[in-house]
């Protein structure tokens, strides 16, 4: 989860953005569709896989799921072999699957999401902070991720059920990445390019923004959005709202109030772009229902009232990229 809950940490995160990439010139045509891009980090709890896939079908949204690979292995059978850069073998900040049955259900959910048109991305493996990692360190983590994904059905003890096409999916279709803690290093970009990723979604921006371009790699940033009675800005992610609302301590008693505040923030952030330059709105979530599920409920309500509009598209990062490129081309041809 992002650690940028303090003013100094957030300032440091934002200071990275101009150094990492230069901004792509935004499209200017007013008739463009408003894109809404929803992503989930971790992608582990099988109950929330069910809930998110049902939400997507009901609202017409496509999501990006940034998967942590240690949830595709049990500690006993696969976890001992996993070793993150600079860590002892068998360590993970987010743990491992508790059973083969859990791995089985998760593999089936990932495949169903793929068939439903969702985007599966990488959130690395053990959720370690890579701010000091070299390109070789990131490559090591990416290798572990792809091995875990390719091996998921075997790790679940149901290798005979592996669907046709899974091997190609695991090898070729994981094109997006989000760094744990949104924490970057100089080695990340070259490692991403070498590993065949086509976009990164690890940045933070001062407001909704077009993807930047870093040596040919599109890089998306979660925006700061106004929230609460004073409309103070906060990263558009459930964890940061959780810290804002309850200091990161679970508070179910005020869950309904937190839901309304979150929904109001989502609506206002959307309206500012919908009525303005139609810059894509990105919102991030985790597979954890913080403060009694306030932020997931707010998301469900927001998507229900938003995604059905004719001039709105609730899309994954993978779907957004060609739409943005097409709009840029159309805008340039108008001059």
MOJORA-V548462 format. One record per pair of residues at least 12 apart in sequence whose C-alpha atoms are under 6 Angstrom apart, sorted by the first residue. I is the first residue (numbers start at 1). J is the second residue. If there is no record, write none. Layout:
# MOJORA-V548462
i:I j:J
i:I j:J
This chain:
# MOJORA-V548462
i:1 j:181
i:2 j:181
i:2 j:182
i:3 j:181
i:21 j:212
i:21 j:213
i:21 j:214
i:22 j:212
i:22 j:213
i:23 j:212
i:24 j:212
i:27 j:328
i:33 j:311
i:33 j:312
i:34 j:274
i:34 j:278
i:34 j:312
i:35 j:280
i:35 j:312
i:35 j:313
i:35 j:314
i:36 j:280
i:36 j:281
i:36 j:314
i:37 j:282
i:37 j:314
i:37 j:315
i:37 j:316
i:38 j:63
i:38 j:282
i:38 j:283
i:38 j:284
i:39 j:63
i:39 j:64
i:39 j:65
i:39 j:284
i:40 j:65
i:40 j:66
i:40 j:284
i:40 j:285
i:40 j:286
i:41 j:66
i:41 j:286
i:42 j:66
i:42 j:67
i:42 j:68
i:43 j:67
i:43 j:287
i:59 j:304
i:61 j:314
i:62 j:118
i:62 j:315
i:62 j:316
i:63 j:118
i:63 j:316
i:64 j:119
i:64 j:120
i:64 j:316
i:65 j:120
i:65 j:121
i:66 j:121
i:66 j:122
i:66 j:123
i:67 j:122
i:67 j:123
i:68 j:123
i:68 j:124
i:68 j:125
i:69 j:125
i:69 j:145
i:70 j:96
i:70 j:125
i:70 j:126
i:71 j:96
i:71 j:97
i:72 j:103
i:72 j:152
i:73 j:97
i:74 j:96
i:74 j:97
i:74 j:98
i:75 j:96
i:85 j:137
i:92 j:126
i:93 j:126
i:93 j:127
i:100 j:156
i:103 j:156
i:104 j:156
i:121 j:174
i:121 j:176
i:121 j:177
i:122 j:177
i:123 j:177
i:123 j:178
i:123 j:179
i:125 j:145
i:127 j:180
i:131 j:183
i:131 j:184
i:131 j:185
i:132 j:185
i:134 j:187
i:135 j:187
i:135 j:188
i:135 j:191
i:139 j:191
i:149 j:170
i:150 j:170
i:175 j:197
i:175 j:198
i:176 j:197
i:176 j:199
i:176 j:200
i:177 j:200
i:178 j:201
i:178 j:202
i:179 j:202
i:182 j:202
i:199 j:217
i:199 j:218
i:199 j:219
i:200 j:219
i:201 j:219
i:201 j:220
i:201 j:221
i:203 j:221
i:204 j:221
i:204 j:222
i:204 j:223
i:205 j:221
i:205 j:223
i:206 j:223
i:206 j:224
i:207 j:223
i:207 j:224
i:208 j:223
i:208 j:281
i:222 j:282
i:223 j:235
i:223 j:236
i:224 j:236
i:227 j:265
i:236 j:283
i:237 j:283
i:237 j:284
i:237 j:285
i:238 j:285
i:250 j:291
i:251 j:291
i:252 j:291
i:252 j:292
i:255 j:291
i:255 j:292
i:255 j:294
i:258 j:294
i:259 j:294
i:259 j:295
i:259 j:298
i:263 j:298
